[in-house]
């Protein structure tokens, strides 16, 4: 872990907590879940959040009459911590799965098994981190599902929670990827290093992700 002087830390923290850069996953934070990251480009989600995205030139939304939503996985395997429990991680995964189904049902038919005309959505939660707000910026290389915080003299400081996701859509007929999205979101700030991260802290982020999946528009080519 690298350390910076206090001025640099202050600037980095400001960017991390309030700027658009805080919402964009850096290449050093790619997990390896997706087969190819080279064509990802900065884009804006339906709710206006910055994301990294690739859309195949062959993608046509009208080709798909149904969507099959795989249950999100963890990549890499989660390593629970004192502040991020295994139960919370499972709750987050289950909630994200149901949120995606709930929102996508408002736009197209969600099926229990993919058909030849289905778009298959597969995703991985690639990181859930907690870092000390206002003191230190933590680099995750690679993103691991661990508590990203060190012992400090200011244990009562607020802590910023973040979650990372990598998602791709596959054409069920060909099994070829037609879109990929990598993004990061911030949950609610935790009071201190003793506060447990819960599903409620991350629900607002997960709901936004699900709505963005529903309202996704490929845009002009």
N, C-alpha and C positions, 0 to 999 in steps of 0.2 A: 504494500500500500504506500502511495506517495503522499507527501505532505507539502502544503504550500504555506506562504506567509499569510498573516491575518488579513491583509487587504485582498489578496487573491481569493482566500476562503470566503470572504464576504461577497465578492463579486460572483463567485461560483454559486454560492447559496442563493443569491437573488435570482440568478438565471434558473437554477434548479427548481425553485419553488414557484416562480411567477411567470417565467418567460415561455414562449412557444417551444424553445429547445427542450424544456423539461418534459414535453409530451412526445418527443421523437426519440425512438430507440437508436442508439449509436451502433455502428458496425461492430464495435468491441462487445456489444451486448447481444449480438445475434447468437442464438443457442445451438444452431445446427439442425433444428427440427425440419426446416424447409430445405429442399434439395438445392435450391439456387437463390442467392440473394443479389446477384450481379445486376439484375434488371429493375430492381426496386427504385422508384423515384418518389421524391416528395410530392404529396398530394394533400387534399383537404377532405375530411369526411363530411357526411351529410349534416352533422351538427357543427361543422366548422373547425374541428380539431385537426392538427397536423398529423399525418400518418405517412408511412412508406408503403408504396403500392405498385404492383405490376398487374396489367391486364393484357391477356393474350389478344393479338390482332384478330384472332378467330372467334373471340367471345361475342356471342349474341344472346342477350337475355331471353329473347322470344323462343329460343330453342328448348327452354326448360319449362315444363309444365308443373313439375314438382321439385321439392327440395328435401334432401335427407340430411339431417343434422347429426353427425357423430358426436358422442359424448366427448367433451374436451379431455385431453390427456395432460399429464405433466411431463415436461422435458426441460432439463433432466429430472430424474426421480427426486421427489421432494425430500428435503432434510429439515424436519421441524426444529424449532428453537423454543427458547423460553417465552418468547413474545409472539411467535407464529406457530400455533399448534397444528398437529396433523388433522384434528377435527375441523379446524377453521379452513384448512386447505381443501378438504373434501367438501365442506359446505360451499366454498367459493366455486368449486368445479361444478357441483350439482346445480347451483343457482344460475351460473352462466349458461349451462345447457338448457335449463328450462326457460330462461329469459330469451335466448335465441329462438327457441321454438315458439314461444308466446308472441314475439314480435313478427316473426316471419309468417305466421299463420294469417296475419292481417293482410298479407300481400300475395301469397301463393299457397298451394297445397303442401303441407308437410307430411311426409310419408314415413312409415316405420321401417320400410325396406326400400332401397333405391331401385328405380326402374330405368329403362333405357333412356327415358326423357328427363332424368333427374339431374339436378346440380347437387353434388355431394360436398357438404361443408365439413372440413376437418380442422381442428385447431389444437393448440397446446398452450397452456399457461407456462411460460418459460421463466417467470420470476415473480416472487412476492418479497419485497424488501422493506425494511424500516431503517431510517437513518436519522441521525441527530440533527434536528432543525437548527440552523443558525450557527453551527459550529464546524461541520466538516462535510465535504462532498465525497461520497463513496462511489468508487468505480467497481462495477460488477463484471469480472472477466474470468470465465463466462458467467452469465446470469445463473445463479444457483438459488434454490429456494431455501435461503437461510436468512437469519437476521443480520443485516449489513450495518452493524454498529460496533464501536469499540468502547471500552470502559473510559469514561471521562469524569472530570470533577463535577460536571454539571448534570448529574443524573436526572434532575427534575425538568430538564428542557423538553419542549414539545418535540415529537418525532414524526417525521414525514413518512407516510406509507405509499408505496408504488407497486403496481402490478404490470406485468408484461404479457403480451399475447402475440402469437404468430398463427395466422389462419390462411388456408388455401381452399379454393373451390375446384373440384374435379368434375370433368364431364363423365357421367356414369357410363356412357356408351364407349368411350375410348380410354377412360382412366387417366387421361392427360390433364394436367393443371391448366386452368383458364384464368385464374386470378390468384394473387397472393397479397396479403396485408400483414404488416408488422406495426404494432403500436404499443404505446405505453400510457398509463393513466395514473393519476394520484388519488388515493383515498383520503379519508379524513385524518387529520393530525391526531396522534396519540398524545396523551397528557405527559407521559414520562416513560422511562425504561421499564417500569413495572406494569404498565398498562398492556393488556392482551389485545392483539389485533383480532377483530371479529368480522364476521360476514357483513354486519351492518356498516362497518367502516368502508367497505369496498363496494357495497351495493350500488351507490350512485354511478360509479365507473362502469360496472357491469351492465347496468340499465342503458347507459349511453352507447356502449358497444353494441348491444342488441338492437337498439333503434337505428344505429348507423348501418347495421347489416340489413335491416328491413328497407331502409331508404336509399340503399346504395344505387348510384347511377354511374354507368361507365363513362358517360360524357362523349363529346365528339371525337372522332378519329381523324 
